[in-house]
Structures are given as C-alpha cells and as structure tokens.
C-alpha cells in the first residue's frame, strides 16, 4: 500500500483497502458516496491530521531530531 497507511487512519481519516481487492474498494467508494456526512468527517479529520502532523515545521523538527540523534551516535573527528 506504499505510504498511504502512514497518512491514513482507517475509518478515521479515510478508508483503507488492501491492494488488489477491487470489490472492497468498490464498497468503500460506494460507502463514501452514499454517506455525505461520513465523507465530510473523513475529509475534515484528514485535513486536521495533515495540518497537525505533517506541516513543514513539524517535518523540519523531525529531521533535525533524527540528524542530532545520528550525530550523537557517531564521534565526529
């Protein structure tokens, strides 16, 4: 499924379907199309998650933390 599961919480910010499961995918699409409230809830929760967890400042802090952690493990000569 690639990076999609890292971004999507099944049933909260979207609907995850295993790769190659066309019938399950069709069912998930039908479910969202038939329930506009659900579609709106998933979209809003996804938007909030991206803004809170994947904004540029957050990503920069994560990279900085990782670099500092790696530097701490190696002696710099």
Buried (B, 14 or more C-beta within 10 A) or exposed (E): EEEEEEBBBEEEBBBBBEEEEEEEBEEBEEEBEEEEEBEEEBEEBBEEBEEEEEEEEEEEEEEEEEEEEEEEEEEEE
